[in-house]
Amino acid sequence: MSQIREKVFQNLEEAIPVINKWKDAGKKIVFTNGCFDLIHIGHVLYLEEAKSLGDILVVGVNSDVSVQRIKGPHRPIKDIFNRSHILAALSSVDAVIPFDDDTPYTLIRTILPEVLVKGGDWAPEQIVGSDVVMSHGGSVKSLQFIEGYSTTALEEKIKNQTLI
């Protein structure tokens, strides 16, 4: 588990020296973010595709209080410790950084990734932080979601299960 723990940072300040070391070594940093409450195959494939766009994949993860503000009082299902460490166990993920804000704008502005990635039908210029990344010569990509996979759908399926 020590290799997993090495990928999980408590905050942005703790992550900055490591990210700067990667940048100094010429590594291309890719950044994405999300709640990642119940990890499913859609997440795994999305993160693998994101990683393929550079050398290092940094994932910003909404903290528990942030998820509650965005998704409601019934979420998150898994706490930040579980969500962060499960993400860190994926081979495509190099660093996980929790954040309390509703958006990762501060992370993006500080990290200045070369590639900013988000899933869904967002136009690149609508993605939070795209202004910062593009103004520094980086690129912004909107990766296609894989239909049929979502945490909300999983949550509904669990709620609707009846015990025999």
OpenMM code with the backbone's topology and positions (N, CA, C; nanometers):
from openmm import Vec3, app, unit

residues = "MET SER GLN ILE ARG GLU LYS VAL PHE GLN ASN LEU GLU GLU ALA ILE PRO VAL ILE ASN LYS TRP LYS ASP ALA GLY LYS LYS ILE VAL PHE THR ASN GLY CYS PHE ASP LEU ILE HIS ILE GLY HIS VAL LEU TYR LEU GLU GLU ALA LYS SER LEU GLY ASP ILE LEU VAL VAL GLY VAL ASN SER ASP VAL SER VAL GLN ARG ILE LYS GLY PRO HIS ARG PRO ILE LYS ASP ILE PHE ASN ARG SER HIS ILE LEU ALA ALA LEU SER SER VAL ASP ALA VAL ILE PRO PHE ASP ASP ASP THR PRO TYR THR LEU ILE ARG THR ILE LEU PRO GLU VAL LEU VAL LYS GLY GLY ASP TRP ALA PRO GLU GLN ILE VAL GLY SER ASP VAL VAL MET SER HIS GLY GLY SER VAL LYS SER LEU GLN PHE ILE GLU GLY TYR SER THR THR ALA LEU GLU GLU LYS ILE LYS ASN GLN THR LEU ILE".split()
positions = [
    Vec3(0.0813, -0.1195, 0.0000),
    Vec3(0.0000, 0.0000, 0.0000),
    Vec3(0.0854, 0.1255, 0.0000),
    Vec3(0.2137, 0.1153, 0.0301),
    Vec3(0.2979, 0.2345, 0.0348),
    Vec3(0.3076, 0.3027, -0.1008),
    Vec3(0.3089, 0.2261, -0.2106),
    Vec3(0.3124, 0.2868, -0.3437),
    Vec3(0.1851, 0.3660, -0.3706),
    Vec3(0.0730, 0.3163, -0.3221),
    Vec3(-0.0533, 0.3876, -0.3369),
    Vec3(-0.0485, 0.5151, -0.2541),
    Vec3(-0.0058, 0.5055, -0.1301),
    Vec3(0.0004, 0.6225, -0.0416),
    Vec3(0.0902, 0.7314, -0.0977),
    Vec3(0.1954, 0.6931, -0.1671),
    Vec3(0.2875, 0.7909, -0.2259),
    Vec3(0.2199, 0.8736, -0.3345),
    Vec3(0.1135, 0.8240, -0.3926),
    Vec3(0.0426, 0.8957, -0.4982),
    Vec3(-0.0656, 0.9889, -0.4446),
    Vec3(-0.1043, 0.9700, -0.3187),
    Vec3(-0.2125, 1.0491, -0.2600),
    Vec3(-0.1531, 1.1617, -0.1769),
    Vec3(-0.1905, 1.2852, -0.2125),
    Vec3(-0.1437, 1.4021, -0.1397),
    Vec3(-0.2572, 1.4554, -0.0533),
    Vec3(-0.2232, 1.5138, 0.0592),
    Vec3(-0.3243, 1.5684, 0.1499),
    Vec3(-0.3818, 1.6989, 0.0983),
    Vec3(-0.2990, 1.7728, 0.0224),
    Vec3(-0.3416, 1.9021, -0.0296),
    Vec3(-0.2475, 1.9446, -0.1425),
    Vec3(-0.2807, 2.0555, -0.2038),
    Vec3(-0.2022, 2.1069, -0.3154),
    Vec3(-0.0597, 2.1428, -0.2739),
    Vec3(-0.0453, 2.2030, -0.1580),
    Vec3(0.0875, 2.2445, -0.1118),
    Vec3(0.1821, 2.1254, -0.1004),
    Vec3(0.1317, 2.0122, -0.0557),
    Vec3(0.2133, 1.8915, -0.0438),
    Vec3(0.2521, 1.8366, -0.1815),
    Vec3(0.1660, 1.8560, -0.2805),
    Vec3(0.1891, 1.8006, -0.4142),
    Vec3(0.2834, 1.8848, -0.4997),
    Vec3(0.2887, 2.0146, -0.4757),
    Vec3(0.3639, 2.1060, -0.5618),
    Vec3(0.5103, 2.0659, -0.5813),
    Vec3(0.5868, 2.0317, -0.4772),
    Vec3(0.7265, 1.9939, -0.5008),
    Vec3(0.7412, 1.8734, -0.5950),
    Vec3(0.6526, 1.7767, -0.5824),
    Vec3(0.6588, 1.6579, -0.6685),
    Vec3(0.6225, 1.6951, -0.8126),
    Vec3(0.5198, 1.7739, -0.8293),
    Vec3(0.4786, 1.8163, -0.9635),
    Vec3(0.5886, 1.9005, -1.0286),
    Vec3(0.6493, 1.9896, -0.9525),
    Vec3(0.7601, 2.0704, -1.0061),
    Vec3(0.8785, 1.9833, -1.0469),
    Vec3(0.9036, 1.8774, -0.9713),
    Vec3(1.0118, 1.7845, -1.0053),
    Vec3(0.9827, 1.7169, -1.1392),
    Vec3(0.8563, 1.6744, -1.1604),
    Vec3(0.8173, 1.6138, -1.2880),
    Vec3(0.8329, 1.7139, -1.4023),
    Vec3(0.7902, 1.8368, -1.3786),
    Vec3(0.8009, 1.9402, -1.4818),
    Vec3(0.9469, 1.9678, -1.5155),
    Vec3(1.0313, 1.9773, -1.4125),
    Vec3(1.1740, 2.0016, -1.4338),
    Vec3(1.2380, 1.8889, -1.5146),
    Vec3(1.1816, 1.7677, -1.5035),
    Vec3(1.2327, 1.6530, -1.5789),
    Vec3(1.1732, 1.6479, -1.7202),
    Vec3(1.0931, 1.7479, -1.7558),
    Vec3(1.0370, 1.7547, -1.8904),
    Vec3(0.9122, 1.6703, -1.9117),
    Vec3(0.8495, 1.6273, -1.8041),
    Vec3(0.7286, 1.5450, -1.8149),
    Vec3(0.6080, 1.6310, -1.8523),
    Vec3(0.5247, 1.5775, -1.9402),
    Vec3(0.4017, 1.6453, -1.9817),
    Vec3(0.2908, 1.6088, -1.8832),
    Vec3(0.2372, 1.7106, -1.8137),
    Vec3(0.1372, 1.6901, -1.7093),
    Vec3(-0.0038, 1.7007, -1.7687),
    Vec3(-0.0842, 1.5997, -1.7405),
    Vec3(-0.2259, 1.5982, -1.7773),
    Vec3(-0.3043, 1.6094, -1.6474),
    Vec3(-0.4085, 1.6932, -1.6477),
    Vec3(-0.4915, 1.7110, -1.5285),
    Vec3(-0.6370, 1.6831, -1.5608),
    Vec3(-0.7036, 1.6133, -1.4698),
    Vec3(-0.8478, 1.5973, -1.4750),
    Vec3(-0.9006, 1.6001, -1.3327),
    Vec3(-1.0320, 1.6037, -1.3214),
    Vec3(-1.0902, 1.6092, -1.1867),
    Vec3(-1.2284, 1.5470, -1.1855),
    Vec3(-1.2775, 1.5205, -1.0651),
    Vec3(-1.4119, 1.4691, -1.0483),
    Vec3(-1.4352, 1.4227, -0.9064),
    Vec3(-1.5556, 1.3713, -0.8836),
    Vec3(-1.5921, 1.3174, -0.7519),
    Vec3(-1.5433, 1.1736, -0.7375),
    Vec3(-1.5544, 1.0948, -0.8438),
    Vec3(-1.5103, 0.9550, -0.8460),
    Vec3(-1.5630, 0.8783, -0.7253),
    Vec3(-1.6933, 0.8841, -0.7061),
    Vec3(-1.7546, 0.8263, -0.5866),
    Vec3(-1.7583, 0.6738, -0.5911),
    Vec3(-1.8160, 0.6174, -0.6922),
    Vec3(-1.8149, 0.4714, -0.7104),
    Vec3(-1.7418, 0.4434, -0.8418),
    Vec3(-1.6175, 0.4020, -0.8304),
    Vec3(-1.5354, 0.3802, -0.9490),
    Vec3(-1.5951, 0.2675, -1.0335),
    Vec3(-1.6111, 0.2936, -1.1630),
    Vec3(-1.6641, 0.1940, -1.2563),
    Vec3(-1.5792, 0.1949, -1.3828),
    Vec3(-1.6091, 0.1064, -1.4752),
    Vec3(-1.5278, 0.0901, -1.5960),
    Vec3(-1.5215, 0.2183, -1.6783),
    Vec3(-1.6270, 0.2974, -1.6773),
    Vec3(-1.6243, 0.4252, -1.7481),
    Vec3(-1.5141, 0.5157, -1.6947),
    Vec3(-1.4994, 0.5199, -1.5622),
    Vec3(-1.3917, 0.5981, -1.5008),
    Vec3(-1.2552, 0.5440, -1.5427),
    Vec3(-1.2398, 0.4135, -1.5336),
    Vec3(-1.1103, 0.3508, -1.5625),
    Vec3(-1.0670, 0.3795, -1.7059),
    Vec3(-1.1577, 0.3617, -1.8020),
    Vec3(-1.1242, 0.3865, -1.9419),
    Vec3(-1.0976, 0.5343, -1.9684),
    Vec3(-1.1755, 0.6199, -1.9061),
    Vec3(-1.1555, 0.7648, -1.9186),
    Vec3(-1.0173, 0.8050, -1.8674),
    Vec3(-0.9789, 0.7544, -1.7504),
    Vec3(-0.8492, 0.7884, -1.6929),
    Vec3(-0.7342, 0.7324, -1.7761),
    Vec3(-0.7521, 0.6143, -1.8332),
    Vec3(-0.6486, 0.5590, -1.9218),
    Vec3(-0.6310, 0.6467, -2.0460),
    Vec3(-0.7422, 0.6918, -2.1029),
    Vec3(-0.7332, 0.7788, -2.2205),
    Vec3(-0.6683, 0.9120, -2.1832),
    Vec3(-0.7056, 0.9666, -2.0685),
    Vec3(-0.6454, 1.0923, -2.0229),
    Vec3(-0.4943, 1.0761, -2.0091),
    Vec3(-0.4505, 0.9682, -1.9477),
    Vec3(-0.3066, 0.9435, -1.9276),
    Vec3(-0.2326, 0.9337, -2.0607),
    Vec3(-0.2987, 0.8800, -2.1629),
    Vec3(-0.2337, 0.8626, -2.2934),
    Vec3(-0.1995, 0.9965, -2.3599),
    Vec3(-0.2514, 1.1059, -2.3078),
    Vec3(-0.2271, 1.2374, -2.3655),
    Vec3(-0.1007, 1.3043, -2.3108),
    Vec3(-0.0328, 1.2375, -2.2177),
    Vec3(0.0893, 1.2943, -2.1607),
    Vec3(0.1687, 1.1903, -2.0846),
    Vec3(0.2557, 1.2382, -1.9976),
    Vec3(0.3427, 1.1490, -1.9200),
    Vec3(0.2913, 1.1234, -1.7788),
    Vec3(0.2313, 1.2245, -1.7184),
    Vec3(0.1889, 1.2198, -1.5784),
    Vec3(0.0423, 1.2598, -1.5714),
    Vec3(-0.0399, 1.1779, -1.5049),
    Vec3(-0.1809, 1.2111, -1.4861),
    Vec3(-0.2039, 1.2512, -1.3409),
    Vec3(-0.2459, 1.3759, -1.3212),
    Vec3(-0.2802, 1.4286, -1.1901),
    Vec3(-0.4329, 1.4395, -1.1854),
    Vec3(-0.4921, 1.3811, -1.0801),
    Vec3(-0.6371, 1.3810, -1.0649),
    Vec3(-0.6751, 1.4621, -0.9416),
    Vec3(-0.7534, 1.5669, -0.9641),
    Vec3(-0.8112, 1.6426, -0.8550),
    Vec3(-0.9413, 1.5757, -0.8138),
    Vec3(-0.9602, 1.5540, -0.6848),
    Vec3(-1.0805, 1.4855, -0.6356),
    Vec3(-1.1539, 1.5768, -0.5384),
    Vec3(-1.2816, 1.5976, -0.5651),
    Vec3(-1.3634, 1.6787, -0.4757),
    Vec3(-1.3635, 1.6170, -0.3365),
    Vec3(-1.3416, 1.7000, -0.2347),
    Vec3(-1.3478, 1.6536, -0.0961),
    Vec3(-1.4914, 1.6152, -0.0615),
    Vec3(-1.5097, 1.5548, 0.0537),
    Vec3(-1.6437, 1.5140, 0.0961),
    Vec3(-1.7393, 1.6328, 0.1033),
    Vec3(-1.6946, 1.7452, 0.1610),
    Vec3(-1.7831, 1.8612, 0.1720),
    Vec3(-1.8150, 1.9199, 0.0358),
    Vec3(-1.7200, 1.9144, -0.0551),
    Vec3(-1.7426, 1.9630, -0.1909),
    Vec3(-1.8446, 1.8757, -0.2634),
    Vec3(-1.8309, 1.7445, -0.2505),
    Vec3(-1.9269, 1.6522, -0.3138),
    Vec3(-2.0672, 1.6761, -0.2584),
    Vec3(-2.0788, 1.6950, -0.1281),
    Vec3(-2.2104, 1.7194, -0.0675),
    Vec3(-2.2752, 1.8452, -0.1242),
    Vec3(-2.1972, 1.9499, -0.1426),
    Vec3(-2.2517, 2.0743, -0.1992),
    Vec3(-2.2993, 2.0528, -0.3429),
    Vec3(-2.2240, 1.9740, -0.4186),
    Vec3(-2.2548, 1.9547, -0.5602),
    Vec3(-2.3641, 1.8497, -0.5821),
    Vec3(-2.3545, 1.7372, -0.5112),
    Vec3(-2.4418, 1.6222, -0.5363),
    Vec3(-2.5558, 1.6069, -0.4359),
    Vec3(-2.5458, 1.6746, -0.3213),
    Vec3(-2.6493, 1.6641, -0.2197),
    Vec3(-2.6013, 1.5922, -0.0956),
    Vec3(-2.6832, 1.5958, 0.0117),
    Vec3(-2.6408, 1.5427, 0.1419),
    Vec3(-2.6227, 1.3905, 0.1454),
    Vec3(-2.6755, 1.3186, 0.0476),
    Vec3(-2.6623, 1.1723, 0.0432),
    Vec3(-2.5300, 1.1275, -0.0179),
    Vec3(-2.4499, 1.2197, -0.0666),
    Vec3(-2.3228, 1.1874, -0.1287),
    Vec3(-2.2102, 1.2592, -0.0555),
    Vec3(-2.0900, 1.2132, -0.0578),
    Vec3(-2.0451, 1.0957, -0.1308),
    Vec3(-2.0824, 0.9657, -0.0592),
    Vec3(-2.0830, 0.8606, -0.1350),
    Vec3(-2.1063, 0.7282, -0.0778),
    Vec3(-1.9778, 0.6803, -0.0096),
    Vec3(-1.8640, 0.7030, -0.0759),
    Vec3(-1.7326, 0.6692, -0.0184),
    Vec3(-1.6626, 0.7979, 0.0221),
    Vec3(-1.5933, 0.7946, 0.1342),
    Vec3(-1.5239, 0.9144, 0.1808),
    Vec3(-1.3980, 0.9415, 0.0985),
    Vec3(-1.3399, 1.0585, 0.1210),
    Vec3(-1.2240, 1.1015, 0.0426),
    Vec3(-1.1060, 1.0063, 0.0559),
    Vec3(-1.0858, 0.9484, 0.1713),
    Vec3(-0.9760, 0.8530, 0.1886),
    Vec3(-0.9925, 0.7352, 0.0931),
    Vec3(-1.1115, 0.6754, 0.0903),
    Vec3(-1.1375, 0.5622, 0.0020),
    Vec3(-1.1292, 0.6019, -0.1449),
    Vec3(-1.1928, 0.7110, -0.1817),
    Vec3(-1.1932, 0.7525, -0.3218),
    Vec3(-1.0526, 0.7832, -0.3710),
    Vec3(-0.9748, 0.8543, -0.2899),
    Vec3(-0.8379, 0.8900, -0.3290),
    Vec3(-0.7484, 0.7684, -0.3446),
    Vec3(-0.7567, 0.6762, -0.2502),
    Vec3(-0.6694, 0.5593, -0.2544),
    Vec3(-0.7097, 0.4604, -0.3633),
    Vec3(-0.8365, 0.4485, -0.3917),
    Vec3(-0.8798, 0.3621, -0.5018),
    Vec3(-0.8293, 0.4198, -0.6343),
    Vec3(-0.8417, 0.5510, -0.6525),
    Vec3(-0.7885, 0.6147, -0.7735),
    Vec3(-0.6380, 0.5934, -0.7844),
    Vec3(-0.5675, 0.6113, -0.6734),
    Vec3(-0.4217, 0.5972, -0.6738),
    Vec3(-0.3774, 0.4555, -0.7074),
    Vec3(-0.4633, 0.3579, -0.6841),
    Vec3(-0.4287, 0.2188, -0.7152),
    Vec3(-0.4320, 0.1919, -0.8657),
    Vec3(-0.4936, 0.2797, -0.9423),
    Vec3(-0.4989, 0.2611, -1.0873),
    Vec3(-0.3644, 0.2964, -1.1487),
    Vec3(-0.3174, 0.2132, -1.2403),
    Vec3(-0.1858, 0.2361, -1.3002),
    Vec3(-0.1805, 0.3640, -1.3832),
    Vec3(-0.2923, 0.4114, -1.4318),
    Vec3(-0.2944, 0.5336, -1.5128),
    Vec3(-0.2782, 0.6603, -1.4293),
    Vec3(-0.3022, 0.6520, -1.3004),
    Vec3(-0.3015, 0.7705, -1.2129),
    Vec3(-0.1667, 0.7832, -1.1420),
    Vec3(-0.1079, 0.9038, -1.1533),
    Vec3(0.0219, 0.9290, -1.0908),
    Vec3(0.0121, 1.0108, -0.9627),
    Vec3(-0.0928, 1.0910, -0.9495),
    Vec3(-0.1100, 1.1736, -0.8298),
    Vec3(-0.2571, 1.2043, -0.8107),
    Vec3(-0.2994, 1.2074, -0.6838),
    Vec3(-0.4372, 1.2407, -0.6481),
    Vec3(-0.4310, 1.3536, -0.5452),
    Vec3(-0.5060, 1.4615, -0.5752),
    Vec3(-0.5062, 1.5778, -0.4863),
    Vec3(-0.6508, 1.6146, -0.4546),
    Vec3(-0.6897, 1.6106, -0.3271),
    Vec3(-0.8257, 1.6523, -0.2910),
    Vec3(-0.8371, 1.8043, -0.2915),
    Vec3(-0.9592, 1.8531, -0.3170),
    Vec3(-0.9835, 1.9974, -0.3087),
    Vec3(-1.1229, 2.0227, -0.2525),
    Vec3(-1.1359, 2.1324, -0.1764),
    Vec3(-1.2609, 2.1659, -0.1083),
    Vec3(-1.3536, 2.2555, -0.1890),
    Vec3(-1.3006, 2.3251, -0.2878),
    Vec3(-1.3830, 2.4146, -0.3680),
    Vec3(-1.4785, 2.3341, -0.4561),
    Vec3(-1.5752, 2.4017, -0.5141),
    Vec3(-1.6673, 2.3335, -0.6049),
    Vec3(-1.6010, 2.3015, -0.7382),
    Vec3(-1.4998, 2.3794, -0.7752),
    Vec3(-1.4265, 2.3548, -0.8997),
    Vec3(-1.2770, 2.3447, -0.8683),
    Vec3(-1.2009, 2.2865, -0.9595),
    Vec3(-1.0561, 2.2724, -0.9384),
    Vec3(-0.9753, 2.3909, -0.9907),
    Vec3(-1.0378, 2.5068, -1.0049),
    Vec3(-0.9708, 2.6206, -1.0678),
    Vec3(-0.8371, 2.6547, -1.0005),
    Vec3(-0.8346, 2.6561, -0.8680),
    Vec3(-0.7106, 2.6878, -0.7962),
    Vec3(-0.6028, 2.5837, -0.8250),
    Vec3(-0.6405, 2.4562, -0.8282),
    Vec3(-0.5427, 2.3506, -0.8613),
    Vec3(-0.4851, 2.3733, -0.9998),
    Vec3(-0.5728, 2.3977, -1.0964),
    Vec3(-0.5297, 2.4146, -1.2352),
    Vec3(-0.4394, 2.5369, -1.2484),
    Vec3(-0.4797, 2.6480, -1.1865),
    Vec3(-0.4016, 2.7721, -1.1931),
    Vec3(-0.2628, 2.7528, -1.1319),
    Vec3(-0.2521, 2.6696, -1.0295),
    Vec3(-0.1241, 2.6473, -0.9621),
    Vec3(-0.0387, 2.5443, -1.0358),
    Vec3(-0.0996, 2.4357, -1.0775),
    Vec3(-0.0257, 2.3275, -1.1438),
    Vec3(0.0156, 2.3657, -1.2857),
    Vec3(-0.0697, 2.4387, -1.3560),
    Vec3(-0.0486, 2.4739, -1.4964),
    Vec3(-0.0159, 2.3502, -1.5817),
    Vec3(-0.1106, 2.2575, -1.5912),
    Vec3(-0.0851, 2.1373, -1.6710),
    Vec3(-0.0749, 2.1718, -1.8197),
    Vec3(-0.0045, 2.0885, -1.8921),
    Vec3(0.0050, 2.1065, -2.0370),
    Vec3(-0.1242, 2.0627, -2.1057),
    Vec3(-0.1953, 1.9678, -2.0419),
    Vec3(-0.3213, 1.9179, -2.0983),
    Vec3(-0.4257, 1.9156, -1.9867),
    Vec3(-0.5417, 1.9707, -2.0159),
    Vec3(-0.6559, 1.9681, -1.9248),
    Vec3(-0.7632, 1.8828, -1.9910),
    Vec3(-0.8147, 1.7845, -1.9171),
    Vec3(-0.9087, 1.6881, -1.9733),
    Vec3(-1.0340, 1.6822, -1.8869),
    Vec3(-1.1475, 1.6719, -1.9535),
    Vec3(-1.2740, 1.6509, -1.8847),
    Vec3(-1.3575, 1.5588, -1.9725),
    Vec3(-1.4483, 1.4867, -1.9118),
    Vec3(-1.5347, 1.3983, -1.9881),
    Vec3(-1.6675, 1.4641, -2.0189),
    Vec3(-1.7355, 1.4123, -2.1186),
    Vec3(-1.8693, 1.4604, -2.1480),
    Vec3(-1.8778, 1.5443, -2.2720),
    Vec3(-1.9863, 1.6156, -2.2814),
    Vec3(-2.0143, 1.6943, -2.4011),
    Vec3(-1.9744, 1.8407, -2.3850),
    Vec3(-1.8759, 1.8667, -2.3021),
    Vec3(-1.8304, 2.0038, -2.2815),
    Vec3(-1.7452, 2.0489, -2.4001),
    Vec3(-1.7689, 2.1692, -2.4458),
    Vec3(-1.6760, 2.2303, -2.5411),
    Vec3(-1.5518, 2.2678, -2.4610),
    Vec3(-1.4337, 2.2526, -2.5189),
    Vec3(-1.3109, 2.2807, -2.4424),
    Vec3(-1.3109, 2.4162, -2.3721),
    Vec3(-1.3629, 2.5199, -2.4359),
    Vec3(-1.3610, 2.6531, -2.3743),
    Vec3(-1.4583, 2.6654, -2.2563),
    Vec3(-1.5499, 2.5680, -2.2389),
    Vec3(-1.6428, 2.5676, -2.1262),
    Vec3(-1.5873, 2.4939, -2.0041),
    Vec3(-1.4777, 2.4241, -2.0199),
    Vec3(-1.4191, 2.3458, -1.9107),
    Vec3(-1.3487, 2.4398, -1.8132),
    Vec3(-1.3794, 2.4240, -1.6852),
    Vec3(-1.3184, 2.5080, -1.5812),
    Vec3(-1.1667, 2.4983, -1.5907),
    Vec3(-1.1022, 2.6132, -1.5987),
    Vec3(-0.9565, 2.6192, -1.6066),
    Vec3(-0.9025, 2.6243, -1.7479),
    Vec3(-0.9896, 2.6107, -1.8467),
    Vec3(-0.9426, 2.6112, -1.9857),
    Vec3(-0.8744, 2.7428, -2.0205),
    Vec3(-0.9245, 2.8533, -1.9652),
    Vec3(-0.8638, 2.9836, -1.9917),
    Vec3(-0.7181, 2.9867, -1.9470),
    Vec3(-0.6917, 2.9318, -1.8298),
    Vec3(-0.5555, 2.9305, -1.7749),
    Vec3(-0.4640, 2.8420, -1.8591),
    Vec3(-0.5103, 2.7214, -1.8894),
    Vec3(-0.4277, 2.6254, -1.9637),
    Vec3(-0.3979, 2.6768, -2.1043),
    Vec3(-0.5000, 2.7266, -2.1722),
    Vec3(-0.4795, 2.7748, -2.3099),
    Vec3(-0.3929, 2.9007, -2.3128),
    Vec3(-0.4037, 2.9864, -2.2112),
    Vec3(-0.3218, 3.1082, -2.2097),
    Vec3(-0.1738, 3.0771, -2.1889),
    Vec3(-0.1437, 2.9561, -2.1397),
    Vec3(-0.0043, 2.9130, -2.1218),
    Vec3(0.0404, 2.8158, -2.2312),
    Vec3(-0.0351, 2.8092, -2.3399),
    Vec3(0.0038, 2.7265, -2.4545),
    Vec3(-0.0344, 2.5806, -2.4429),
    Vec3(-0.1142, 2.5453, -2.3427),
    Vec3(-0.1573, 2.4064, -2.3264),
    Vec3(-0.2802, 2.3753, -2.4099),
    Vec3(-0.3245, 2.2515, -2.4005),
    Vec3(-0.4434, 2.2103, -2.4753),
    Vec3(-0.5512, 2.1608, -2.3797),
    Vec3(-0.6757, 2.1695, -2.4254),
    Vec3(-0.7908, 2.1285, -2.3472),
    Vec3(-0.8696, 2.0292, -2.4308),
    Vec3(-0.9007, 1.9144, -2.3713),
    Vec3(-0.9705, 1.8073, -2.4432),
    Vec3(-1.0962, 1.7662, -2.3679),
    Vec3(-1.1998, 1.7377, -2.4431),
    Vec3(-1.3226, 1.6818, -2.3874),
    Vec3(-1.3323, 1.5389, -2.4379),
    Vec3(-1.3162, 1.4424, -2.3475),
    Vec3(-1.3189, 1.3015, -2.3861),
    Vec3(-1.4622, 1.2496, -2.3803),
    Vec3(-1.4947, 1.1612, -2.4697),
    Vec3(-1.6301, 1.1084, -2.4778),
    Vec3(-1.6594, 1.0128, -2.3624),
    Vec3(-1.7775, 1.0302, -2.3020),
    Vec3(-1.8230, 0.9363, -2.1999),
    Vec3(-1.8624, 0.8050, -2.2654),
    Vec3(-1.8481, 0.6974, -2.1933),
    Vec3(-1.8963, 0.5676, -2.2390),
    Vec3(-2.0373, 0.5530, -2.1841),
    Vec3(-2.1333, 0.5425, -2.2728),
    Vec3(-2.2739, 0.5353, -2.2337),
    Vec3(-2.3011, 0.4161, -2.1421),
    Vec3(-2.3937, 0.4371, -2.0491),
    Vec3(-2.4392, 0.3292, -1.9628),
    Vec3(-2.3651, 0.3155, -1.8314),
    Vec3(-2.2666, 0.4025, -1.8080),
    Vec3(-2.1896, 0.3938, -1.6843),
    Vec3(-2.1926, 0.5283, -1.6136),
    Vec3(-2.2470, 0.5301, -1.4942),
    Vec3(-2.2433, 0.6510, -1.4121),
    Vec3(-2.2636, 0.6127, -1.2662),
    Vec3(-2.2069, 0.6933, -1.1784),
    Vec3(-2.2243, 0.6690, -1.0359),
    Vec3(-2.3699, 0.6878, -0.9971),
    Vec3(-2.4352, 0.7873, -1.0553),
    Vec3(-2.5763, 0.8123, -1.0249),
    Vec3(-2.6614, 0.6917, -1.0627),
    Vec3(-2.6351, 0.6310, -1.1782),
    Vec3(-2.7099, 0.5113, -1.2196),
    Vec3(-2.6836, 0.3950, -1.1238),
    Vec3(-2.5596, 0.3788, -1.0796),
    Vec3(-2.5270, 0.2733, -0.9835),
    Vec3(-2.5998, 0.2967, -0.8515),
    Vec3(-2.6017, 0.4219, -0.8074),
    Vec3(-2.6690, 0.4562, -0.6827),
    Vec3(-2.8184, 0.4228, -0.6922),
    Vec3(-2.8807, 0.4566, -0.8039),
    Vec3(-3.0232, 0.4270, -0.8230),
    Vec3(-3.0486, 0.2770, -0.8251),
    Vec3(-2.9608, 0.2038, -0.8913),
    Vec3(-2.9760, 0.0584, -0.8979),
    Vec3(-2.9686, -0.0020, -0.7573),
    Vec3(-2.8754, 0.0444, -0.6771),
    Vec3(-2.8613, -0.0050, -0.5396),
    Vec3(-2.9867, 0.0283, -0.4578),
    Vec3(-3.0365, 0.1501, -0.4710),
    Vec3(-3.1563, 0.1922, -0.3968),
    Vec3(-3.2770, 0.1069, -0.4327),
    Vec3(-3.2863, 0.0656, -0.5576),
    Vec3(-3.4030, -0.0069, -0.6048),
    Vec3(-3.3956, -0.1578, -0.5845),
    Vec3(-3.2839, -0.2072, -0.5317),
    Vec3(-3.2690, -0.3508, -0.5066),
    Vec3(-3.3581, -0.3924, -0.3881),
    Vec3(-3.4213, -0.5041, -0.4005),
    Vec3(-3.4997, -0.5565, -0.2889),
    Vec3(-3.4351, -0.6848, -0.2396),
    Vec3(-3.4417, -0.7034, -0.1105),
    Vec3(-3.3857, -0.8241, -0.0529),
    Vec3(-3.4877, -0.9362, -0.0621),
    Vec3(-3.4407, -1.0539, -0.0910),
    Vec3(-3.5308, -1.1707, -0.1025),
    Vec3(-3.5361, -1.2422, 0.0293),
] * unit.nanometer
topology = app.Topology()
chain = topology.addChain("A")
for resn in residues:
    res = topology.addResidue(resn, chain)
    for name in ("N", "CA", "C"):
        topology.addAtom(name, app.Element.getBySymbol(name[0]), res)
